[in-house]
Amino acid sequence: MTDADGAKGADGVAEAAGGSPGTPGDSADKSGEKSGEDKAADKGGKEQEAPKPSGIAEGPPPTANPVEAAKTHEKLASARGMYVRGDQVAGNKFVLRVGGAEPAPLREVDTALTDPVRHAFVDPQDWPATRAAVQSRRLVLLRGGAGHGRVAAAIRLLQTPADRPIFHLDRDVDLHDFPRWLDADAAGEKPLPIGAGFLLCDPSGKARLEGWLLHQIATALEQRDARMVLTIDADLVLNDDDVGDFAVALGRPSPHRVILASHLRWRLTERFDGAAAAAMTTRILADERVAEVVDETLHDGRPVKMAANLALMIDQQFDGERVDVDRLREQIDERVVEDFDIWFGALPDVPARSTAIALAVLNGLPYESVVHAARNLCDLLDGPPQPVGPGTPMLRPPWRDPFALTNREMLRMLRARTRQTTELGDFGRTPIEVVEYIDRDRPRSVLDHVWHQYRFQQPLLEWLRDLATNPSLDVRTYAGTALGVLSTYAFDFVHNQALRPLALHDNTWSWDVVAYAMRIPAQDTRLYPLVRRMANRLQGNSAHPQAQATSARVRGLALAPVDLQGALDRLDRMAMIDTWEVAWGIGASFADLIAEDEDRYGPELLRRMARWQTDSRRMLAGQAVFQHVAQHLLAYVDVGKGTGRENSQIWPGLLYLADSRPVLRPTLIACWAKVLNSGVMASGAAGALNLWADYAESFDEVRTALVRLLSAVATTSPRTRAIVLRHAASWDWPDTPFPLPETAAAVMKALKVRTEAA
């Protein structure tokens, strides 16, 4: 894939020449000088001393932290799902706007809008007639008065059937192009689901309503079994008689207090059962002080949406016994009428808002991880410790009462919940308690809100950088994904303040986090060229092998899924760089790719590792990459005895790949023969083979496959046979801490039988 503008750009040297191992990837790095922004990104504004590169043969230091690939893929998919669901649909669909404006993303309507309508909508006047008029039409112009709840009514009409996905169109959408766009989408690889609903609220004057055009749209919708509702003002003059054929009148709304009671009752059902919620609603609204607020707020002429918003505010200020009327009045006086702003604005202090932000980033992770991250963010925002007293050097951090709020109270305030589940951890399946927002789209809303509405960008990025070296893979993948979302808001700023410092970090986990982040913008055709140029610049930073390793991670995790051949061509060149960091980065990327899609990536990457091992310029990298993948790629194979992994077989990933695809077995045999005979990284080869034998000891099918493989490897030469026998014998030596007698015996027996047969 080439740049959108077809130009070489700022890093044209690297992109034109393809770069070369150990040489700069763009002109900015050729002289060894850093740009001003790069210097500013380094801590304290000082140049970081370039570390002395260590060769591949020396191997990674003991402090290097490998990650098992299958777990990484699972966590990344879960983290991405938090943010992509409601904003980018089926691979970044963009709908054209009139006047040559930048296309607008197709967005699924937020559950903050759909859930209240689904559960608390109160029918306006003549609603049965409205529904009947809409039922037989694919396209409807819903005409209603200002403040009469047109949007809620339109959503309600589209919620039949209940599982219909509803997508919101920008009010400047080019309606003339929409039928063609819908036809093109239907012919694409990932079309929108059949029966989708489209909502267009108050189309701008740019989007002219013409009868012939509406008929075209209706025909296109019918071919996809889809429906569309456009909301327009009742006073809008329809100059075209054909347009009037699509118009349906919306009746006057129900009284404000009826709507208020319905929404409050629904919100209270999260804490009480149906009957108790109804009784509590009646009691709250009968309170004199609350009734006074209601009378002041819901006077004639107020939009009906205000009744729904007031229900939300009352629920937030209700502690289970009474409503804090004073605080309720403060909220109303602030005149914040959007549901989300009401909720976030009602959070009382820094600890509560820090928890909301931490939950937005780590939504669905263990409760303890979220609380720990929230505490760190709170410490960062609370500022430096304060002096204990005058004239004393002692300092203390701001004190917070750990018993100020119970877990239940905090969850209610955040509109979150906990649930029990199990997770495959470092020691096997373990029960955990996870915490998550009830609203599935809340994580993206929180992240978007705090970035755009507060002067909070730098502290947020600093906090996410700290999470990048958290021991928990869960936390790192989710933090990286959050950084990726933020990079779509301000790519250069996020790169300078967070991604580049992480790329230069000594901790291998931080390199992974940069790649996790870049998966998000790489899926956007407008941002993909920026990700590629960033990878080129990192590759060209030969003074810092960590940067080059990060480039390898970005090419594997972010760029390869979009342009596999282009990414592999670059990794081919990087395989000639003699540093363990780069080999580590390539190996981790290969493992992640195979874990993501073994059919698409497995055969190509295994053959590439074998080819590198026969190339004198890439031999060391080929061996190191193969050993890394052999050790850190596992396949969890369901044996049909249950649905949990505790009832699954765990295979070495490459062994399963070749065993299930016999055509790949000769390639895997050749790789093992090269690695075992090399002797350059003997400990790494032994570690990988011992790990395979460990799984073979636990699972009969794995043992059968390993014995078959090693028998074939041993036939490649007498020396190789002796090496395999020595390894097999070591698995059952008397001083072996964890003997593997069955695997050792099976391998030695197979080699003996094969020798006698020969």
ROSE-904255 format. One line per 8 residues: their letters; for each residue z, x, y of C-alpha. Coordinates in steps of 0.25 Angstrom, whole numbers, plus 2048, in hexadecimal, padded with zeros to 3 digits. Example, Ala and Ser with C-alpha at 12.3 -4.5 7.8 and 13.67 -1.06 7.14 Angstrom:
<rs>
as> 81F:831:7EE; 81D:837:7FC
</rs>
This chain:
<rs>
mtdadgak> 800:800:800; 7FC:805:80E; 803:803:81B; 800:7F6:822; 7F9:7FC:82D; 7F1:806:824; 7F6:812:82D; 7FD:81E:828
gadgvaea> 808:81C:833; 814:825:836; 814:82B:829; 805:82C:827; 806:83A:822; 80E:836:816; 806:82A:813; 7F8:830:815
aggspgtp> 7FB:83C:80D; 804:835:803; 80F:83F:806; 813:84A:7FD; 820:84E:7F6; 82A:855:7FE; 822:853:80B; 824:849:816
gdsadksg> 81F:83B:815; 81C:839:824; 819:841:830; 827:83F:836; 82D:847:82B; 823:852:829; 82A:85B:833; 838:859:82D
eksgedka> 83C:852:83A; 843:844:83A; 83F:83A:844; 84A:835:84E; 84D:829:846; 84F:830:839; 859:83A:840; 860:82E:846
adkggkeq> 861:828:838; 869:834:833; 878:833:834; 87D:838:841; 86E:83A:846; 86E:848:83F; 864:84D:836; 868:84D:827
eapkpsgi> 867:85A:820; 85C:859:816; 862:85B:808; 85D:866:7FF; 854:85F:7F5; 857:861:7E7; 84C:861:7DC; 849:857:7D2
aegpppta> 84D:860:7C6; 85B:861:7CC; 85D:852:7CB; 865:848:7D4; 874:84C:7D7; 87F:845:7D0; 881:83D:7DD; 874:836:7DB
npveaakt> 875:827:7D8; 86B:821:7CE; 869:812:7CE; 864:80A:7C2; 857:804:7C5; 858:7F6:7BF; 865:7F3:7C7; 85E:7F7:7D4
heklasar> 852:7EE:7D2; 85B:7E2:7CF; 864:7E4:7DB; 858:7E6:7E4; 852:7D9:7E0; 85E:7D2:7E2; 861:7D8:7F0; 852:7D6:7F5
gmyvrgdq> 853:7C7:7F1; 85E:7C5:7FB; 855:7C8:806; 847:7C5:802; 849:7B7:7FD; 848:7B0:80A; 840:7B9:813; 834:7BF:80B
vagnkfvl> 82E:7B6:800; 827:7BB:7F4; 823:7C9:7FA; 823:7C7:809; 81B:7BB:80C; 817:7BB:81B; 810:7AF:822; 807:7B1:82D
rvggaepa> 80B:7AC:83B; 801:7A7:846; 7FD:7B0:851; 7FC:7BD:849; 80C:7BE:849; 812:7C6:83E; 813:7BE:831; 820:7B7:82E
plrevdta> 827:7B9:820; 828:7AC:818; 837:7A9:817; 83E:7A0:80D; 847:796:814; 855:79C:815; 85F:795:80C; 868:794:819
ltdpvrha> 85E:789:81C; 85A:783:80F; 868:781:809; 86E:779:814; 862:770:814; 862:76F:804; 871:76B:804; 875:765:811
fvdpqdwp> 868:75E:817; 86A:750:81D; 85E:747:81C; 859:743:82A; 854:735:82D; 848:730:825; 849:73C:81B; 844:735:80F
atraavqs> 837:732:817; 836:740:81C; 837:745:80E; 82D:73B:808; 823:73F:813; 825:74E:810; 824:74C:801; 815:74B:7FF
rrlvllrg> 811:755:80A; 810:764:808; 811:767:817; 81A:75F:821; 81C:760:830; 82B:75C:831; 82D:756:83F; 83B:755:844
gaghgrva> 843:755:851; 849:762:856; 857:764:84F; 854:75A:845; 855:764:839; 846:765:837; 847:773:82F; 852:76D:826
aairllqt> 84A:761:823; 83E:76A:820; 846:772:817; 84B:766:810; 83D:761:80E; 839:76E:807; 845:76E:7FE; 83E:764:7F5
padrpifh> 83E:76A:7EA; 84B:771:7EC; 846:77E:7E7; 83A:77F:7F0; 83A:78D:7F7; 838:78A:806; 832:795:810; 833:795:81F
ldrdvdlh> 826:798:827; 827:79F:835; 824:794:840; 818:79D:844; 811:79D:837; 802:79C:837; 800:78E:831; 7F1:791:830
dfprwlda> 7F3:79D:827; 7FE:796:81F; 7F5:78F:814; 7EE:79D:812; 7FB:7A4:811; 800:79A:807; 7F3:79B:7FE; 7F4:7AA:7FF
daagekpl> 803:7AA:7FB; 800:7A1:7EF; 7F5:7AC:7EA; 7FF:7B7:7EC; 807:7BF:7E1; 815:7B8:7E6; 811:7AA:7EC; 81C:7A1:7F1
pigagfll> 821:797:7E7; 81A:78A:7E4; 820:77F:7EC; 826:787:7F8; 82A:781:805; 826:785:813; 82E:782:81F; 828:784:82D
cdpsgkar> 831:780:838; 82C:77D:846; 81F:785:845; 81C:78B:852; 810:787:85C; 808:793:856; 808:78C:848; 7FF:780:84C
legwllhq> 800:773:843; 7F2:76E:840; 7EF:763:836; 7E4:76B:82E; 7ED:777:82D; 7F9:76F:828; 7F0:769:81D; 7EC:777:819
iataleqr> 7FA:77B:818; 7FE:76F:810; 7F2:772:806; 7F7:780:804; 805:77B:802; 801:771:7F7; 7FA:77C:7EF; 808:783:7EF
darmvlti> 810:776:7ED; 817:77B:7FA; 81C:773:806; 81D:776:814; 826:76F:81F; 823:772:82E; 82E:76D:838; 829:769:845
dadlvlnd> 82F:762:851; 82E:753:852; 828:754:860; 81D:75D:85C; 810:756:85F; 806:757:853; 7F8:758:859; 7F1:757:84C
ddvgdfav> 7F2:74A:844; 7F0:751:837; 7FD:759:83A; 804:74C:83C; 801:749:82D; 80B:754:829; 816:74F:832; 823:749:82D
algrpsph> 82E:744:836; 83C:749:834; 847:73E:837; 853:740:840; 85E:748:83A; 86B:743:834; 877:744:83D; 87D:751:840
rvilashl> 88A:74E:83A; 884:74A:82D; 87C:757:82C; 889:75F:830; 890:758:824; 885:75B:81A; 884:769:81D; 893:76C:81E
rwrlterf> 895:765:811; 88B:76D:80A; 891:77A:810; 89F:777:80B; 89A:775:7FD; 899:784:7FC; 8A9:783:7FC; 8AC:775:7F7
dgaaaaam> 8A6:76C:7ED; 89D:760:7F2; 8A8:756:7F3; 8B2:75F:7FA; 8A7:765:803; 8A4:756:808; 8B3:753:80A; 8B5:761:811
ttrilade> 8A8:75E:81A; 8AE:750:81E; 8BC:757:821; 8B6:762:82A; 8AD:758:832; 8B9:74F:834; 8C1:75A:83B; 8C2:757:849
rvaevvde> 8C0:765:84E; 8B3:766:845; 8AE:759:849; 8B0:75D:858; 8A7:769:855; 89D:760:84E; 89C:756:859; 89A:762:863
tlhdgrpv> 88F:769:85B; 887:75E:855; 884:755:861; 877:74D:862; 86B:756:864; 870:762:85C; 866:767:850; 86B:762:843
kmaanlal> 86B:770:83E; 877:772:847; 87F:768:83D; 87B:771:831; 87F:77E:839; 88D:777:83D; 88F:774:82F; 88E:783:82C
midqqfdg> 897:787:837; 8A2:77D:833; 8A1:782:825; 8A2:791:829; 8AF:78E:832; 8B5:785:826; 8C0:78D:81F; 8C2:782:814
ervdvdrl> 8CC:77B:81C; 8C8:77A:82A; 8BD:77D:834; 8BF:788:83E; 8BA:780:84A; 8BC:78A:854; 8B3:794:84D; 8A9:789:84A
reqiderv> 8A8:786:859; 8A6:795:85C; 89A:795:852; 894:789:858; 896:78E:866; 88E:79B:862; 882:791:860; 87D:798:853
vedfdiwf> 876:78D:84C; 86F:795:841; 876:794:833; 876:7A3:831; 87B:7A7:83E; 886:79D:83D; 88B:7A2:830; 88A:7B1:834
galpdvpa> 890:7AF:842; 89C:7A8:83C; 8A0:7B4:834; 8AD:7B8:83B; 8AD:7C7:83B; 8A7:7D5:837; 8AC:7D4:829; 8A6:7C6:826
rstaiala> 899:7CA:82C; 899:7D8:825; 89B:7D0:818; 890:7C7:81B; 886:7D2:81D; 88B:7DA:811; 889:7CD:809; 87B:7CC:80F
vlnglpye> 877:7DA:80A; 87F:7D9:7FC; 87D:7CA:7F9; 880:7C8:7EB; 887:7D5:7E8; 895:7D6:7E3; 8A0:7D1:7EC; 8A7:7DF:7ED
svvhaarn> 89A:7E6:7F1; 897:7DC:7FD; 8A6:7DD:802; 8A6:7EC:801; 898:7ED:809; 89E:7E2:813; 8AA:7EB:815; 8A2:7F7:818
lcdlldgp> 899:7F0:822; 8A5:7EA:829; 8AB:7F8:82A; 89E:7FD:830; 89E:7F1:83A; 8AD:7F2:83E; 8AB:7FF:844; 8B3:80C:843
pqpvgpgt> 8C2:80C:83F; 8CC:809:84B; 8D8:812:84F; 8E5:80E:849; 8EC:811:856; 8EB:81A:862; 8EC:828:860; 8EA:828:851
pmlrppwr> 8DE:82D:84A; 8E0:823:83F; 8D5:818:83E; 8D4:80B:836; 8C8:802:834; 8C8:7F4:839; 8D2:7EC:830; 8CD:7DF:829
dpfaltnr> 8D6:7D6:821; 8D0:7D6:813; 8D7:7C9:811; 8D1:7C2:81D; 8C7:7BA:815; 8C7:7B6:806; 8BA:7B8:7FE; 8B8:7A9:7FE
emlrmlra> 8B9:7A8:80D; 8AF:7B4:80F; 8A5:7AE:806; 8A6:7A0:80D; 8A4:7A7:81A; 898:7AF:815; 892:7A3:80E; 892:7AB:801
rtrqttel> 897:7AA:7F3; 89B:7B3:7E7; 897:7B2:7D9; 89A:7B9:7CC; 88F:7C0:7C4; 88E:7CD:7BC; 886:7D9:7BF; 881:7E5:7B7
gdfgrtpi> 889:7F1:7BD; 88B:7FF:7BA; 894:7FC:7AE; 88D:7EF:7A9; 88E:7E1:7AD; 89A:7DD:7B6; 89E:7D0:7BC; 89D:7D0:7CB
evveyidr> 89F:7C7:7D7; 893:7C6:7E1; 893:7C0:7EE; 887:7BA:7F5; 883:7B1:800; 881:7A2:7FC; 874:7A2:805; 86A:7AB:7FE
drprsvld> 863:7AF:80B; 870:7B2:812; 86F:7C2:80F; 861:7C3:817; 866:7BA:822; 873:7C2:824; 86B:7D0:824; 861:7CA:82E
hvwhqyrf> 86B:7C4:837; 874:7D1:838; 868:7DA:83A; 861:7D1:845; 86D:7CB:84C; 877:7D6:84E; 878:7E4:852; 87B:7E8:844
qqpllewl> 86F:7F0:83F; 875:7FE:83E; 882:7FA:838; 87B:7F2:82D; 872:7FD:829; 87D:807:829; 885:7FE:820; 879:7FC:817
rdlatnps> 877:80B:816; 885:80C:811; 882:802:806; 876:80A:801; 880:814:7FA; 889:809:7F5; 88C:80C:7E6; 887:7FE:7E2
ldvrtyag> 878:7FC:7DF; 87A:7ED:7E3; 87E:7F1:7F1; 874:7FC:7F3; 868:7F3:7EF; 86D:7E8:7F8; 86F:7F1:804; 862:7F7:802
talgvlst> 85B:7EA:802; 862:7E6:80E; 85D:7F2:815; 84F:7EE:811; 851:7E1:817; 856:7E7:824; 84A:7F1:824; 841:7E5:825
yafdfvhn> 847:7E2:832; 847:7F0:838; 841:7FA:82F; 841:807:838; 850:804:83C; 855:802:82E; 84D:80E:829; 853:817:834
qalrplal> 861:812:833; 863:80F:824; 857:812:81B; 854:821:81F; 863:825:81F; 864:81F:811; 857:827:80D; 85E:834:811
hdntwswd> 86B:831:80A; 86F:839:7FE; 873:82D:7F6; 868:829:7ED; 86D:81A:7EE; 869:81B:7FD; 85A:81E:7F9; 85A:812:7F0
vvayamri> 85F:809:7FB; 854:80D:804; 84A:809:7F9; 851:7FC:7F7; 850:7F9:806; 841:7FC:806; 83E:7F2:7FB; 83F:7E7:806
paqdtrly> 836:7EC:811; 82C:7F1:807; 829:7E3:802; 825:7DF:810; 816:7E3:813; 81A:7E6:821; 825:7EF:81E; 81F:7F6:811
plvrrman> 818:801:81A; 825:805:820; 82C:806:813; 821:80F:80E; 821:818:81A; 830:819:819; 82E:81E:80B; 824:828:810
rlqgnsah> 82D:82E:81A; 839:82F:810; 82F:836:807; 82B:840:811; 839:844:815; 839:850:80C; 846:855:812; 84E:84A:80C
pqaqatsa> 84B:847:7FD; 854:83B:7FF; 84A:835:808; 83F:838:7FE; 847:832:7F3; 849:826:7FB; 83A:825:7FD; 838:825:7EE
rvrglala> 842:81A:7ED; 83B:812:7F8; 82D:814:7F1; 832:80F:7E4; 83B:803:7E8; 834:7FE:7F4; 825:803:7F5; 821:803:7E6
pvdlqgal> 823:7F4:7E4; 819:7F2:7EF; 80F:7FE:7ED; 812:804:7DF; 807:80E:7DF; 809:813:7ED; 818:815:7EB; 815:81D:7DE
drldrmam> 80B:826:7E5; 816:82A:7EE; 820:82C:7E3; 816:835:7DC; 816:83E:7E8; 825:83D:7E9; 827:841:7DB; 823:84F:7DF
idtwevaw> 82F:851:7E8; 839:85A:7E1; 846:853:7E4; 84F:84B:7DC; 851:841:7E7; 842:83D:7E6; 842:83D:7D7; 84E:834:7D8
gigasfad> 847:82A:7E1; 83B:829:7D9; 843:827:7CC; 84B:81C:7D2; 83F:815:7D8; 838:816:7CB; 844:810:7C4; 845:805:7CE
liaededr> 836:801:7CD; 836:800:7BE; 843:7F8:7BE; 83C:7EE:7C8; 830:7EC:7C0; 82E:7F4:7B3; 820:7EE:7B0; 81A:7F2:7BE
ygpellrr> 821:7FF:7C0; 826:804:7B3; 819:80A:7AC; 814:810:7B9; 821:817:7BC; 823:81C:7AE; 815:822:7AE; 817:828:7BB
marwqtds> 824:82F:7B7; 81D:835:7AB; 811:83A:7B3; 81A:841:7BD; 821:848:7B1; 814:84F:7AE; 811:852:7BC; 816:860:7C0
rrmlagqa> 818:85C:7CF; 820:84F:7CB; 826:853:7BD; 835:854:7C2; 834:847:7CA; 82E:840:7BE; 839:845:7B5; 844:841:7BF
vfqhvaqh> 83E:834:7C2; 83C:831:7B3; 84B:835:7B0; 850:82C:7BC; 848:820:7B7; 84C:822:7A9; 85B:822:7AD; 85B:817:7B8
llayvdvg> 852:80D:7B3; 857:803:7A9; 851:7F6:7A3; 85A:7EA:7A0; 854:7E3:794; 859:7D5:790; 85A:7D3:782; 85C:7C4:782
kgtgrens> 86A:7C4:77F; 86E:7BF:78D; 86B:7C0:79B; 874:7CB:7A0; 871:7D9:79F; 87D:7DB:796; 874:7D5:78C; 868:7DE:78F
qiwpglly> 863:7EB:78A; 863:7F7:794; 857:800:792; 853:80D:799; 848:807:7A2; 83D:811:79F; 840:80F:790; 83F:800:791
ladsrpvl> 832:802:799; 82B:80A:78F; 831:803:783; 82C:7F6:788; 81E:7FC:78B; 81A:805:780; 80E:80B:789; 819:812:791
rptliacw> 820:818:786; 818:825:786; 81A:827:795; 829:825:793; 829:82F:787; 821:839:78F; 82C:838:79B; 837:83A:792
akvlnsgv> 831:846:78B; 82E:84D:798; 83C:84A:79E; 843:84F:791; 83B:85C:790; 83C:85F:79F; 84A:865:79F; 84A:865:7AF
masgaaga> 853:858:7B0; 858:858:7A2; 865:851:7A6; 85E:846:7AC; 855:844:7A0; 861:844:797; 868:83A:7A0; 85D:830:79F
lnlwadya> 85B:832:790; 86A:830:78E; 86A:824:796; 85F:81E:78D; 866:822:781; 872:81B:786; 86B:80D:788; 865:810:77A
esfdevrt> 872:811:774; 876:803:779; 869:7FB:776; 861:7FC:769; 854:7F9:76F; 856:804:77A; 859:80E:76F; 84D:80A:767
alvrllsa> 844:80C:773; 84B:81A:777; 84A:81F:768; 83B:81C:768; 839:822:775; 841:82F:772; 83A:830:765; 82C:830:76C
vattsprt> 831:83A:777; 836:844:76C; 828:845:766; 822:84B:773; 827:859:76F; 831:860:766; 839:864:772; 83A:855:777
raivlrha> 83F:851:769; 84A:85B:76A; 84E:857:778; 84F:848:773; 857:84C:767; 861:854:770; 863:848:779; 864:83E:76D
aswdwpdt> 86F:847:767; 876:848:774; 878:839:774; 882:83A:768; 888:848:76A; 897:848:767; 89B:84B:775; 892:841:77B
pfplpeta> 89B:837:783; 892:82B:781; 88B:82D:774; 87E:825:770; 87E:827:761; 874:81C:75D; 869:820:767; 86B:82F:764
aavmkalk> 86A:82C:755; 85E:823:757; 856:82D:75F; 859:839:756; 856:831:749; 848:82C:750; 845:83B:753; 849:83F:745
vrteaa> 840:835:73F; 834:838:748; 836:847:744; 836:844:735; 82A:83B:737; 822:846:73E
</rs>
